[in-house]
């Protein structure tokens, strides 16, 4: 090997050593529960009852929204008291877990009942909403089924037979 080849090897070895010793500026992985708890803390700020971080974190439970191997999360606001519930049930949220970013809020509505079903590879969230969502009154059944659509990148209302909610937006921006 000639002198120029030897110099090139030494330069490359020196650069590799410098890179190995340089401090990493990569972000630490996002703790999903902490990110959700931070958002919930802001949303709960005006609640008449003060909620501890332990109570807030306890309301954040694992769920699988899209079978991608990344943990997703659900929050049933019933855990925070009656102020978050009414004749239409309690506020309920679904947060989509992401590998390198904070979870993304993909469902946020008031609902009375929930049944989570596995239909093949698809997770289906079967809700009962306030009767007014189906053109009726409060206690009339108003089913709606939502599932994750990878193609659309959001929760979508599934077509169901019979009378069902026509409300297709998975997030109620009025809350």
N, C-alpha and C positions, 0 to 999 in steps of 0.2 A: 504494500500500500504506500502510495506516495505521501509527501508532506502535506499537500492540500487536502487529501482524503482524511488524514489524521486530524488536521485542524477542524475540518467539518464535523468529524465525530466528537471532538472535544467541545465544540460550540453547541452541538445538539445535546450532549450530555449535560453541559452547564445550564442550558435553558430548561431542560427537564428537571434538574435539581432545584432551580429557582421556582418553577411552577409548583413543585411538590411542597416547598417550604412557604409559599405565599399563602396568606390567610384567605380562607374561602369567604366570599361575599354572598353565597347562595342563601336564600331565605330558608329559615327553619320550616319544617312542614307545618301546615295549618292544623291546629287542634280543632276539629269540627264542633265538638260540644262547646268549647269556649267561644267560638265564633257565633254560634247560635245563641248562647247565653248572653252574649254582649248585645245582640239585637233585641232579645226578649227583655233585657234589663231596660233598654230605652223605651220599648213599647209599654212596659209596666210602670214606668216612671210616674204617671199620673194616677195610678191605682190608689184607692183609699187604704188598702192594706199593703204594707211593705213586705217584700218577699226577699228572703235570704238567697245568696248565690247557691246554697245547697238545695233549696226548694226549687229554684229555677232549673238547675242542672238535673235534678231528679225528674222533672217533667219532660226532659228530652230523652226519648226512647228510640232504640234502633228499630228499623223496619227496612224491608227491601222493596224499592220502587221499580227498579229496572233490570235486575239480575246481571249487573255488570261487574260484580265482585267488589265494588266500593260501597262502604257502609252508608246507608241513607238514614234519615231521622224523621221522627214524628213528634209533634207537640200537641197534647190535648189540653187546652186552656182551662178545662174544668179543674185542673190542679191548682189554679190561681184563684178560685172562688167564684161565687155566683155573679159577680160583676161582669164576667166574660161569657155568661150564658143567658138565655132567654127562652121564649116560646119556640124558637127555631133551633134550640139546642145550644151547644157550646162551640166556640171558635176552635178550629182544628187546622194544623199546618203540616205540610210535608216539605222536607228539605232534601234536595238531591245532593248526595256526597260527590265530591270531585277529587281526583288524585292530587292535584297541586294547587288547589285554590279552596277558599272557604265554601261551605255548602251553599246551594242556591235555593231560595224559596220558590217552590213550584206549585204549591196549593195552599190557600189560606181562605177558608170560608167557615161559616157557621153551619153546623149539622147536628141532627138529633141522634142518629145511630150510625154505626160503622161496622161493616163486615169486610175483612180483608181475605180475598180468595185467590188461590193459585189456579190459573186456567192454562194448562200447558206451561210454557215458559213465561207467560204474562201474569203479572200481579195486577189484580183488579180491586179497586177500592169501591165498595158498594155502600153508598150513603143514603140516608133518608133526610131530606131537607124540609124546611118549613113548607106547609101546604101552599102558601102563596107563590112559591117557585113553580107550582104546577097549575096555577090559575084557581086554586081553592082557598081554603082557610087554614089556620094554624095546625090543627090536629089531623088533617087529611094526609095520608101517605104520599110522599113525593120522592120516589127513588131516583137515583142517578148513579151511574157507574163511570168512574174515571180510571184511566190507565196511562202509563207513560208511552209516548210516541217518540221513538228515536228519530224518525224521519222529520217530525215537526219540532223536536227539541223541547217538548212541553207535555203537560198532562192534558188529555183530551177526553171529552165526553163520548162514551161509547153508545152506539144505537142500541136501544133496548125495546122489547115489545111492550105494548100497553102504554098506559099513562106514565110519563116520567118527566123529570125536570127538563126545561128547555134552556136553562142557564148553562151555558157552555164555558164561560170564563172560569178557570180554576182559582183565580185570585180575586177577592172582593176588595177593590181599592178603597172602598168607603170605610174600612176598619182602621 
